[in-house]
Amino acid sequence: MALARQVLCVSAFLWLPLARAEPIRYSVAEEAESGSVVGELAEDAGLTPAQLSARRARLLSEDGRQHFRLERASGRLVVAGRLDREELCAQSATCMLPFELLLSNPLQFFRVEVIVKDINDHSPVFPEDQVSFKILETSEIGSRFPLEVARDLDIGSNTVQAYNISPENENFSVSHGTGISGKKYLELVLEKPLDREEQEQMSFLVVALDGGSPPRTGTTKVNIRILDVNDNAPKFTQEVYIGRVLENAPEGSVVLTVLATDPDEGVNGNISYQLSIAMGQTDLAFVIDPINGEIKLTKPLDFEAAEVHELSVRATDGGGLSAICKVLVEVVDVNDNAPELVVSSFSSPLPENTVPGTVVALFTVRDRDSGANGKISCALEDQLFFSLRPAYKNYYELVTVSALDREETPQYMLRVTAADAGSPALTTTQTFTVDISDVNDNAPVFNQTSYTMYVRENNVATVFVGAVSAADADVGLNAKVTYWLAAEQGPERAWCSCISVNSENGHVFVLRPLDYEHLRQSEVTVSASDAGSPPLRANVTVRLVVLDENDNAPLVLYPAQESSPASSELVPVSAEAGYLISKVVAVDADSGQNSWLSYHLLRATDPGLFSVGLQSGEVRLRRPVTERDSVKQKLLVLVRDNGQPPLSATAALSALLLKDFSDVRLPQGSPATEDQDASLTTYLILALVFVSLLFLISTAVLLARKVCRRKELKAGHVLYAADTLQSGLADAAAAGTLPRPYCYEISLTTGSGNSEFRFLKPILPSLPPQHCAVGQGPDEEQDFPAVPVSTEDMASDNAGTLSAGQFNALSFN
């Protein structure tokens, strides 16, 4: 696999500034109880117990086994478990357990070496429980018969120091020592001649004693059979045989061949070979051919388990004489062990705001092979955000080299490959899965820069009008978005408190019905905030546009409809077609096409006489006035808007067709009529108050009043004061409703069904200036005040002449 970047293992000497120059050494006796104090490690390292905790002190050993424990509270190094020197170091003269004290922030190492002292906890052991000899009775005094030495797993003075025979035997003694080659030997020495006829066989124990206090012993039983003459023992060609075998050699491979010779003839010269199992080996990996002395493998060897195997081979002739040689089998290392990567610490997840240079993982690499097969190089796959750097000896740190962004890459798969220098090279890959934890570094973002929502007026309460939506690139609580209306609003904005936003989903509601005529649009600011710490937020403007509904009927401004009695417009009978009588003025509070008004003549006394402008509302004569036209004309104008459905209003108009306004006379009013009107008012008030109790009485009173009214109309006549009529005409002229500067005289007769106007000669000179008004021309728009005249109150026989001041008191029904 091609690697874009490689980080090679370098020598530990490059990082010696991180470690103490001299190691800290302690000693402890084997088999010490767990928790036994080895030494004051914090004090010897120049540290305080508080620093041990603050800097996360921990012990790291090369083999991964923890024989000792660091008490951070006291700074003491104590035994973590049972220590067996023989198991840890076998027969090594010195049993040293090295490890490192690792400190963080900053990274620092202390080399610690603990020597395990031997105690006398093992007894001497002979390779064989009993040994048999066949000795010729002719053996000379001083003849020596070799025995396998006893082995003691202890070392120094605690190993085997002496041998003796028990019970004492006068024929034999034991001799032990070290040969020229350094090999220890043990021999039976014949002290007194043997006599087979006296004693054919004998047995005794050879006892081995170590130098412990108290001493420990081991025994082997010696059985001796006395034979007739066989005076030559076998003899090996070498005292020590050395063989070399590859650790991956297959089962059955020949390691080497031993050879012993015996000058005797016959049975006494026939030699057989026997392999002895060395002490401490329960499953021998070798076997010897008893005839030819070939030593073969019974199973594959492992260089990492044992580099040298020590064997003992006994050669025995047919006469019982024997010899022993030593065989050393050296195992040749092959690259059969891939590098091992042991992680000491690993941090995941990692916050995305981690600064470059942060240590993510600390690990060590090792290879159980030796030589080039044990040299290791480490490499990290192509990464822009992480790198490897050597720390101390075979320790490496995985560190960040640039800023991280969870939103871009939430997880990194870091593959570290350790390769040895063997041929072919063996590799080990360790994958570090580094999750990047989120920090609140992204504010919510709305999906629009602004929102425009529409609602029709007269909406129902809590109507849904739209939704705002914001997304946050973070995760978890940092991405949980909450919406609300911002409290501050600009003074230039039309703000409506009727708008609400759902905090969970951003739905916007209008809480109450709106009126387009009062509020046409409103702007609010909606804020979106995440749940991070500290929270981040964003704002967006929401514009609510109220759509108009046709909910307002046209309102007639002129003529005023609430006036009573209704006003009448004065029209001269000489007016031509197109003469402007009046103009209906109306407005509509709605907007757009809902406020477009059209005017229609709904009803009239003579529909053919009048026309109404569709858009202007102007009431004009459609044709000239004739004698056949009624003097009093009533018109009902319909004002309709353009909404769906359309709404309308009506305007009632009255018009008086007059021939001459110059000399108007009316009979004097009757006091009886005024009294009758006052009585009618009293009756109406009483009827309204006591309607539930006096219904029948009210009905009778109304009938009686009607009868009385008819009688009064037949016998009475209407009189109006001259000054009253004169004042009315002056007011009309001042209002600009008379087309010419005339004063008029009206003559009325009692019993007449129609009211007639007679144009008289102008009387302007006889009137005061304030009683005559200069009107507008006939072609200009004129607004006439209503002139009420009652035909029933007009006198038929005596035509009264009304002055200009009395004209305003006329009433026509």
Helices and strands as residue ranges (DSSP letters): G 12-18, E 24-29, E 37-39, H 41-44, H 49-54, E 58-61, E 68-71, E 76-79, H 85-89, E 96-103, E 108-117, E 130-136, E 144-147, G 156-158, E 160-166, E 172-178, E 184-190, E 201-210, E 217-227, E 235-236, E 240-246, E 254-257, E 260-261, G 266-269, E 272-276, E 286-288, E 294-297, E 308-316, E 322-332, E 340-346, E 350-351, E 359-366, G 371-374, E 376-380, E 386-390, E 395-400, E 411-420, E 427-437, E 445-446, E 450-456, E 463-467, E 470-471, G 476-479, E 482-485, E 499-501, E 507-510, E 521-529, E 537-547, E 555-558, E 568-572, E 580-583, E 585-587, G 592-595, E 598-604, G 607-609, E 610-612, E 618-621, E 632-640, E 648-658, H 671-689, H 695-715, H 722-734, G 764-766, G 769-771, G 791-793, E 805-806, G 807-809
